């Protein structure tokens, strides 16, 4: 039986990725059969490279965005290209590798795209409005949330992320770890706040002091307005 492009991408995970990509402010490639394939693109930073100084140094931001994030975009496009070749040839021997690459690079692209907008110059402080009420209801207090979120991020084994996600059906908030980009995720939950704890995200300034980086992120960099907009959009 010949597998159509939409069916294959749904099974591989790109169909699931499309919704979060849209909520991240990204556009997915054309998904219809017979349409031209459009590549994913690296989104521009919403601020200057040095705008997050002194908390996040310009050199790291340049490398992180222009090299590391760009590599995930390239990897995702390469995986998509491989899918197209398999569909054209009717030979799906490479499906396992393609599915793995789609999950890894697609999740890397998604999380980084959220990460950049989750920060702003002069960020930090505490959320307000509906998001603040939801955090207090779910975790007891903002301080309790901070403790849980920082502990989750700091204890990621190896490379990964601290994640605050929301359930579209109940608007319930949950703190998660992600190893690499895709492991330990929960199906259906939408990430609204993500903290990169891969060493390339902080090593030039913070060396091996991950807790210093994660604390600075929450206290001086978080764009709670962006997080609140993402929270409000979940389930719509």
C-alpha positions as semicolon CSV with decimal commas, in nm:
position;residue;x (nm);y (nm);z (nm)
1;X;0,000;0,000;0,000
2;X;0,137;0,339;-0,099
3;X;0,152;0,587;0,192
4;X;0,053;0,945;0,108
5;X;0,263;1,241;0,218
6;X;0,009;1,361;0,474
7;X;-0,026;1,013;0,625
8;X;0,348;0,961;0,644
9;X;0,413;1,300;0,806
10;X;0,134;1,241;1,055
11;X;0,285;0,907;1,152
12;X;0,634;1,055;1,165
13;X;0,530;1,335;1,396
14;X;0,525;1,638;1,167
15;X;0,146;1,639;1,169
16;X;0,153;1,669;1,546
17;X;0,426;1,933;1,521
18;X;0,227;2,158;1,289
19;X;-0,010;2,287;1,559
20;X;0,265;2,382;1,806
21;X;0,463;2,540;1,520
22;X;0,171;2,766;1,441
23;X;0,132;2,859;1,808
24;X;0,505;2,933;1,817
25;X;0,456;3,191;1,543
26;X;0,602;2,974;1,270
27;X;0,464;2,853;0,940
28;X;0,490;2,489;0,845
29;X;0,578;2,374;0,492
30;X;0,290;2,313;0,254
31;X;0,126;1,985;0,344
32;X;-0,094;1,907;0,049
33;X;-0,006;1,647;-0,209
34;X;0,093;1,802;-0,539
35;X;0,193;2,132;-0,380
36;X;0,544;2,275;-0,386
37;X;0,744;2,195;-0,077
38;X;0,835;2,500;0,128
39;X;1,136;2,487;0,358
40;X;1,133;2,587;0,720
41;X;1,327;2,904;0,790
42;X;1,527;3,036;1,084
43;X;1,313;3,306;1,249
44;X;1,489;3,635;1,318
45;X;1,562;3,735;1,675
46;X;1,303;3,974;1,818
47;X;1,584;4,195;1,953
48;X;1,948;4,282;1,883
49;X;2,221;4,028;1,958
50;X;2,345;4,234;2,252
51;X;2,003;4,333;2,385
52;X;2,005;4,076;2,667
53;X;2,339;4,188;2,810
54;X;2,469;4,158;3,076
55;X;2,255;3,853;3,159
56;X;2,293;3,678;2,824
57;X;2,608;3,767;2,633
58;X;2,612;3,872;2,268
59;X;2,859;3,604;2,158
60;X;2,647;3,323;2,298
61;X;2,329;3,465;2,146
62;X;2,496;3,486;1,803
63;X;2,631;3,132;1,818
64;X;2,316;2,990;1,970
65;X;2,080;3,147;1,717
66;X;2,289;3,165;1,400
67;X;2,467;2,830;1,434
68;X;2,285;2,594;1,671
69;X;1,924;2,689;1,597
70;X;2,006;2,719;1,228
71;X;2,141;2,363;1,236
72;X;1,807;2,231;1,363
73;X;1,624;2,414;1,084
74;X;1,863;2,263;0,830
75;X;1,822;1,919;0,986
76;X;1,444;1,945;0,975
77;X;1,449;2,047;0,609
78;X;1,688;1,762;0,529
79;X;1,455;1,516;0,702
80;X;1,161;1,654;0,507
81;X;1,360;1,617;0,185
82;X;1,434;1,255;0,273
83;X;1,062;1,196;0,326
84;X;0,991;1,340;-0,019
85;X;1,249;1,110;-0,177
86;X;1,099;0,804;-0,007
87;X;0,748;0,900;-0,116
88;X;0,860;0,957;-0,474
89;X;1,048;0,626;-0,486
90;X;0,792;0,423;-0,293
91;X;1,083;0,292;-0,085
92;X;1,041;0,346;0,290
93;X;1,347;0,163;0,419
94;X;1,472;0,491;0,568
95;X;1,151;0,565;0,759
96;X;1,302;0,496;1,103
97;X;1,588;0,740;1,051
98;X;1,356;1,000;0,900
99;X;1,112;0,977;1,191
100;X;1,396;1,017;1,440
101;X;1,537;1,318;1,254
102;X;1,195;1,481;1,225
103;X;1,137;1,445;1,599
104;X;1,482;1,569;1,701
105;X;1,528;1,858;1,460
106;X;1,160;1,954;1,449
107;X;1,141;1,971;1,829
108;X;1,471;2,161;1,841
109;X;1,339;2,417;1,594
110;X;1,009;2,452;1,780
111;X;1,160;2,492;2,128
112;X;1,425;2,740;2,016
113;X;1,163;2,950;1,835
114;X;0,967;2,975;2,160
115;X;1,284;3,031;2,366
116;X;1,385;3,349;2,184
117;X;1,046;3,514;2,229
118;X;1,027;3,394;2,591
119;X;1,304;3,646;2,669
120;X;1,325;4,024;2,645
121;X;1,555;4,305;2,759
122;X;1,458;4,403;3,112
123;X;1,266;4,081;3,164
124;X;1,207;3,877;3,476
125;X;0,986;3,967;3,767
126;X;0,655;3,786;3,803
127;X;0,358;3,720;3,574
128;X;0,023;3,890;3,618
129;X;-0,338;3,840;3,523
130;X;-0,477;3,501;3,418
131;X;-0,135;3,339;3,394
132;X;-0,042;3,442;3,747
133;X;-0,375;3,308;3,876
134;X;-0,324;2,978;3,693
135;X;0,028;2,938;3,835
136;X;-0,094;3,008;4,188
137;X;-0,386;2,766;4,149
138;X;-0,170;2,486;4,006
139;X;0,146;2,523;4,215
140;X;0,029;2,704;4,528
141;X;0,236;3,017;4,471
142;X;0,471;3,176;4,220
143;X;0,764;3,100;4,451
144;X;0,668;2,731;4,462
145;X;0,647;2,727;4,082
146;X;0,992;2,885;4,058
147;X;1,137;2,623;4,290
148;X;0,988;2,337;4,089
149;X;1,077;2,483;3,750
150;X;1,438;2,558;3,845
151;X;1,484;2,219;4,007
152;X;1,348;2,045;3,696
153;X;1,574;2,245;3,464
154;X;1,882;2,207;3,681
155;X;1,840;1,830;3,713
156;X;1,801;1,751;3,342
157;X;2,047;1,471;3,272
158;X;2,287;1,585;3,001
159;X;2,129;1,819;2,747
160;X;1,771;1,936;2,743
161;X;1,511;2,186;2,859
162;X;1,297;2,296;3,147
163;X;0,939;2,337;3,022
164;X;0,618;2,492;3,148
165;X;0,337;2,346;2,938
166;X;-0,039;2,377;2,924
167;X;-0,311;2,123;2,848
168;X;-0,544;2,252;2,572
169;X;-0,848;2,070;2,714
170;X;-0,824;2,176;3,080
171;X;-0,580;2,474;3,073
172;X;-0,388;2,286;3,342
173;X;-0,022;2,383;3,378
174;X;0,256;2,129;3,423
175;X;0,635;2,153;3,467
176;X;0,833;1,905;3,258
177;X;1,189;1,814;3,173
178;X;1,290;1,744;2,815
179;X;1,606;1,546;2,743
180;X;1,760;1,654;2,413
181;X;1,456;1,819;2,253
182;X;1,197;1,547;2,222
183;X;1,239;1,294;2,504
184;X;1,005;1,301;2,807
185;X;0,746;1,511;2,624
186;X;0,377;1,452;2,693
187;X;0,149;1,424;2,391
188;X;-0,094;1,712;2,351
189;X;0,065;1,952;2,599
190;X;0,169;2,289;2,457
191;X;0,497;2,444;2,574
192;X;0,454;2,809;2,677
193;X;0,782;2,871;2,865
194;X;1,104;2,688;2,776
195;X;1,452;2,716;2,926
196;X;1,744;2,577;2,726
197;X;1,997;2,392;2,943
198;X;2,211;2,248;2,666
199;X;2,563;2,363;2,751
200;X;2,589;2,566;2,431
201;X;2,309;2,784;2,567
202;X;2,510;2,918;2,859
203;X;2,865;2,784;2,878
204;X;3,058;3,087;2,748
205;X;2,927;3,308;3,030
206;X;2,825;3,064;3,304
207;X;3,067;2,775;3,237
208;X;2,940;2,471;3,433
209;X;2,721;2,680;3,665
210;X;2,385;2,578;3,524
211;X;2,192;2,693;3,835
212;X;2,333;3,045;3,789
213;X;2,206;3,047;3,430
214;X;1,859;2,915;3,513
215;X;1,815;3,157;3,805
216;X;1,921;3,450;3,586
217;X;1,679;3,339;3,315
218;X;1,382;3,353;3,552
219;X;1,485;3,664;3,744
220;X;1,617;3,885;3,462
221;X;1,522;3,754;3,117
222;X;1,173;3,600;3,106
223;X;0,919;3,783;2,892
224;X;0,608;3,706;3,095
225;X;0,395;3,894;2,844
226;X;0,491;3,642;2,575
227;X;0,426;3,349;2,811
228;X;0,086;3,494;2,901
229;X;-0,008;3,531;2,533
230;X;0,090;3,169;2,472
231;X;-0,114;3,058;2,772
232;X;-0,418;3,253;2,652
233;X;-0,389;3,100;2,302
234;X;-0,385;2,738;2,423
235;X;-0,710;2,563;2,345
236;X;-0,840;2,830;2,107
